[in-house]
């Protein structure tokens, strides 16, 4: 996932489109949100609600 974020993924939806992470059960969405925050050096304001798969949100 870090490679996808480093390549320009801006949010959980970008990560899901690039590698599928977070698109099935949503269990890894909190990890994706944390990694996005770490890689961007900003607060986790873009995170989704825990437990919601990206495929059901969009």
C-alpha positions in Angstrom: 0.0 0.0 0.0 2.8 2.4 0.7 3.9 2.2 -2.9 0.4 3.1 -4.1 0.4 6.1 -1.7 3.9 7.1 -2.7 2.7 7.0 -6.3 0.1 9.6 -5.6 -3.0 7.9 -4.0 -4.8 10.7 -2.2 -7.4 8.8 -0.3 -8.8 5.4 0.5 -10.7 5.3 -2.8 -7.5 5.8 -4.8 -5.8 3.0 -2.9 -8.7 0.7 -3.5 -8.7 1.4 -7.2 -4.9 0.9 -7.5 -4.5 -2.3 -5.5 -7.9 -3.4 -4.2 -7.0 -2.9 -0.5 -10.1 -1.8 1.4 -12.6 -2.7 -1.4 -14.0 -6.0 0.0 -14.7 -6.1 3.7 -13.2 -2.8 4.8 -11.1 -4.4 7.5 -7.9 -2.7 6.4 -9.4 0.8 5.9 -8.2 2.0 9.3 -4.7 0.9 8.3 -5.0 2.6 4.9 -6.1 5.8 6.7 -3.2 5.7 9.1 -0.7 5.1 6.3 -2.2 8.0 4.3 -1.7 10.2 7.3 1.8 9.1 7.9 2.9 9.5 4.3 1.3 12.9 4.0 2.3 14.1 7.5 -1.2 15.4 8.2 -4.1 14.5 10.6 -6.4 11.6 9.5 -9.2 13.9 8.3 -9.8 11.9 5.1 -10.5 8.6 6.9 -13.7 6.6 6.4 -15.9 5.2 9.1 -14.4 2.0 10.4 -16.1 -1.2 9.2 -17.4 0.2 5.9 -15.9 -1.4 2.8 -15.1 1.1 0.1 -17.2 -0.9 -2.4 -20.3 -0.1 -0.3 -19.5 3.6 0.2 -19.1 4.6 -3.4 
